[in-house]
Amino acid sequence: MSMTMELIPDLPETLARECLLRTSYKQFPLISSVCKLWEREISLSDFLRHRKASGHSQELVVLSQARIDPVSQLGPGKTIPTPVYRISVLEPESGLWTELPPVPGKLNGLPLFCRLASVGSDLVVLGGLDPLTWRTSDSVFIFSFLTSTWRNGADMPGGQRSFFACASDSERNVFVAGGHDEDKNALTSALVYDVVEDTWALLPDMGRERDECAATFQAGKFQVIGGYATEEQGQFSKTAESFDVATWRWGQETKEFLAHGMSTWPPVCAAGEDGGLYVCCRRDLMVLRDDTWQKVGNLPGDVCNVTYMAVRKSGKVVVVGSARYGEPSVEYNWDMINSRWVKLETHEKYEGHVQAGCFLDI
């Protein structure tokens, strides 16, 4: 006679699964360590899907953030203040902060200017510059929120690449485009990383070079925005182009994608589930709907330098920034219903400069 193991002894399967669905993401590592059956259950894609559908998932803003007043040694006999970056996690609903364990072996912190992306219950850290040598890194590190452990991913192929744009489909793939090579030549090339298979594949080239560009993923398309060509150093383009995953090709470039005043710096943008594209531009929060830019509201008075933004399922916009570079970071939720900003409390430990971020719904 075969015996089927129960998720929780003497509880109906549906009720036992409901108990796991309601667990805080912070308890996932403990659940994974209890037994193989629980570990397998929370690792299933269906589990995360049901957790989101039932309203029990938790939204996280994950940031590459500087520690306060660290000093690193750069070269023989030379010591200058260099921020040491680590991963900070903000729960925008509760305002609670946590810090992830460091990447094993990275005593000097994360690579500078690395990029972050979320896939399922994983955080993916890509590229950047070595904080000691400032050499371009092609490394990939993956943190599992289920087990609270890091693992190495396959290195980015295709030669050195920095200041690129990346975005994920949130389920399996991270898309990378643009940036520049070791000779500061802007790139047209693009890649896709399959986190599950730990493999990279080349995408067709973009229609133009895009250094220091931005990117989003929305409605099955990887959209790359702005950037500049090699001979246009610092003259950011208003254009954008989208890669359609279904057809595996780039669409026609949109010449005047960004509105006036949006192309003086890499745009800080985020895609909403409502189909809108949100951008922080100078002192304004803007949204693109039906090919028309509209002003949503003014940014908070103490946020002149926006470093990251995200759009939550509720439609609330999370903005991270500071009054100016070097000032403490602050965080706000935009309340769509009342058209006002709500400031989140921040402990001094989490006031460091933010270089990159991603949004995770787990």
Disulfide bonds with the S-S distance in Angstrom:
none
